[in-house]
Amino acid sequence: MTSTEDGEGLAGAVSEPPSADRRLGAGGSATALGGHGELPAVRGFGARLAETFGTVGQLCVGIDPHDYLLDAWGLPRSASGVREFGLRVVDAAAGLIGIIKPQVAFYELYGAAGFAALEEVLAAGRAAGLLVIADAKRGDIGTSAEAYGRAWLAAGSPLEADAVTLTAYAGVGSLTAVFELAEAAGKGAFVLSATSNPESFALQTAQVATRSADSASSAGAADSVAGAAEFSTAGLVASEVSTFNGQHGTAGDRLGNIGLVLGATKNLLDYGIDRDLLAATPAVPVLAPGFGFQGARFDQVQSVFGALTASTVVAVSRSVLQAGPSGLEQSIRQQADELAEALSRPAAGVTGATR
Ligand SMILES: O=C(O)c1cc(=O)[nH]c(=O)n1[C@@H]1O[C@H](COP(=O)(O)O)[C@@H](O)[C@H]1O
């Protein structure tokens, strides 16, 4: 009997079949998630995200305990400091907004004790009813990526979150097992496509050719020659994620379960991102960092994201966290109001920001 069969859960499994495809089967199975018999119908991450947008809005507060913020908050630069920092953000966010995004790097800094702190923050966020996006930016060849998926998304895993950020440098296909595991578990993932940092431009706008028939008819494709389509790297990632959502998920859900990271500081057209195609049902959920400290403003959301605006998680970290523990709640409330106000205005242009 494997540990998944005896109910210990995926995270502790030591002898499993070699591929997620085999584990999950065509439609997924409860065994893959450490359960028994048929997989119970789970609510998709896209559906849960859409509900959150409808009830508490699109703001996401990042939990990024930089050293200087720990100092300013009067907390030690240690695992107990980042634990306390994260738990205070969870307390302040609960009831005001619906999504948090702990930045794993600031916990990993403190090794095993940091991960123990992160486990507590993730659990507290989920217990408070928040959607928790673990910003871990994982990715690897398929078999290792699958283990990352289990670590961050499997029910009962110590690091269980509602969604995880992924990198697709090994190819979007290398993440298939994570996508399938996410779907089966009602979880989500956000794959880096056009990142907010200035260094991203050359790599993510580089043109790549593909002969994938699916890709050729999807987002980001430029003129094609004899079945080959030209994509930017960012556009290819977007296309493949969009294709996955189109072939999976629950019919009728407005949002797919697998999303993209698109930086708010970017002109998405420069990156080969076709917002209209990605917004077609099921729309690709977008995680959008880059507001505040990196320069983007809430009044630019509609111009940057266009048709994707209603599918976008608007993420802020330092610009909220700098308010300190005593001003945190007020700062979150204020930013949530400002964002709601900006999104309620009629859209002006759709050409995108310039940075
Ligand atoms: O995946 C992310 O969240 C992410 C992607 C990206 O393109 N740019 C980006 O800034 N991020 C993360 O979003 C957060 C931004 O923090 P602030 O600039 O303080 O709001 C950090 O945790 C980054 O690691």
The ligand as an ORCA input file, in Angstrom:
! r2SCAN-3c Opt
* xyz 0 1
  O       4.941     36.682     -9.724
  C       4.965     37.783     -9.157
  O       4.198     38.043     -8.252
  C       5.824     38.833     -9.730
  C       5.998     38.788    -11.103
  C       6.527     39.918    -11.757
  O       6.585     39.967    -12.974
  N       6.917     40.987    -11.000
  C       6.803     41.002     -9.637
  O       7.126     42.027     -9.045
  N       6.338     39.892     -8.981
  C       6.325     39.842     -7.498
  O       5.365     40.778     -7.034
  C       5.846     41.438     -5.852
  C       5.957     42.921     -6.157
  O       6.190     43.648     -5.002
  P       6.007     45.239     -4.922
  O       6.812     45.812     -6.054
  O       6.539     45.587     -3.595
  O       4.522     45.523     -5.071
  C       7.156     40.776     -5.499
  O       6.923     39.716     -4.592
  C       7.640     40.208     -6.816
  O       8.460     39.063     -6.653
*
